Amino acid sequence: MTSSTTMTALAADTVLDWYRRTARDLPWRRPGVSPWAVLVSEIMLQQTQVSRVLPAYAAWLARWPTPAAQASEPVAEAIRQWGRLGYPRRAMRLHAAAVEITERFDGVVPREVADLLSLPGVGEYTARAVAAFAFRQRQPVVDTNVRRVVARAVSGLPDAGAPSTTRDLAAMTALLPPDPETAAIYSVAVMELGALVCTAAAPRCGDCPVSALCAWRRAGSPPAVARSRPVQRFEGTDRQVRGRLMARLREAEGAVPVDDLRDAWPDDTQRERCLASLLADGLAHETAPGCIALGGPPPA
């Protein structure tokens, strides 16, 4: 066994021990959780904080505990249930995935990565996350947190740089323990380490279980090259306007006359542009001239 192999094995054991002692008790990590519940959690967690996802996740599964239950209702109900979780197109994709699972896979979330990738809204990360966390497969699960931990601990870099699916998957695969069950736990443990300890702005190296092995620490913790990023504003943006229009449509029991949407935003040009974008995205549809409802039109 080479020294690098020994260090990798030691790091895996140490990270796994740390995770077992300190892991957050999140419902999608509990024993016996269904693959559908894991898929719902992964879609909801995209670009959204755990604290915001928890109540939405519980309510979603209480209403739709299976893909077939979700698929039996119109997409408008999925968008309505999504509420203010943000990026409501995820609700449409989750509903579309439920329909695909029901029609193509007899209502059972598929196990294979290729089949998962064929579902609407499921990309490389989500497919492997479901395969690993729901089906306990030895799959590299790579998100922003994992990329940062690997860059620092293994490569000695302050940040992960630009994503590369091939490179990132290969780097994580090399670290996975051989046993599939252990590998699945290790994947979520590394993710947890990046989310809670090896954070982007203020890493808590004193609390890191692999600090002594970290190549970045051994190199003196060199800082990342500062990158200027424009400050993203929200007030007055099309995103804010779309959100207000969606809120009005969610609150209504049926279609809403276009004139009744005027008080959602005072600028006629911007409001009309945003309403047109909701229609184009399938988040809303015209039930009759001048009347708007959530979701796409019902099947012919």
CORMOSUL-V101197 format. One record per backbone hydrogen bond with DSSP energy under -1.0 kcal/mol. NH is the residue of the N-H (numbers start at 1). CO is the residue of the C=O. Records with the same first field share a line. If there is no record, write none. Layout:
# CORMOSUL-V101197
NH: CO  CO
This chain:
# CORMOSUL-V101197
6: 2
7: 3
8: 4
9: 5
10: 6
11: 7
12: 8
13: 9
14: 10
15: 11
16: 12
17: 13
18: 14
19: 15
20: 16
21: 17
22: 18
23: 19
26: 24
29: 26
30: 27
33: 30
38: 34
39: 35
40: 36
41: 37
42: 38
43: 39
44: 40
45: 41
48: 45
53: 49
54: 50
57: 53
58: 54
59: 55
60: 56
61: 57
62: 58
63: 59
64: 60
70: 66
71: 67
72: 68
73: 70
77: 74
79: 75
80: 76
81: 77
82: 78
85: 82
90: 87
91: 88
92: 88
93: 89
94: 90
95: 91
96: 92
97: 93
98: 94
99: 95
100: 96
101: 97
102: 98
103: 99
104: 100
105: 101
107: 101
108: 105
116: 112
117: 113
119: 116
122: 119
127: 123
128: 124
129: 125
130: 126
131: 127
132: 128
133: 129
134: 130
135: 130
136: 132
137: 131
139: 137
147: 143
148: 144
149: 145
150: 146
151: 147
152: 148
153: 149
154: 150
155: 150
157: 151
168: 164
169: 165
170: 166
171: 167
172: 168
173: 169
174: 170
176: 172
183: 179
184: 180
185: 181
186: 182
187: 183
188: 184
189: 185
190: 186
191: 187
192: 188
193: 189
194: 190
195: 191
196: 192
197: 193
198: 193
199: 197
204: 197
205: 203
207: 204
208: 205
211: 208
214: 210
215: 153
216: 152
218: 214
219: 215
220: 217
221: 216
237: 234
241: 237
242: 238
243: 239
244: 240
245: 241
246: 242
247: 243
248: 244
249: 245
250: 246
251: 247
256: 292
258: 290
260: 257
261: 258
262: 259
264: 261
265: 262
271: 267
272: 268
273: 269
274: 270
275: 271
276: 272
277: 273
278: 274
279: 275
280: 276
281: 277
283: 278
284: 278
285: 293
287: 291
291: 288
292: 256
293: 285
295: 283
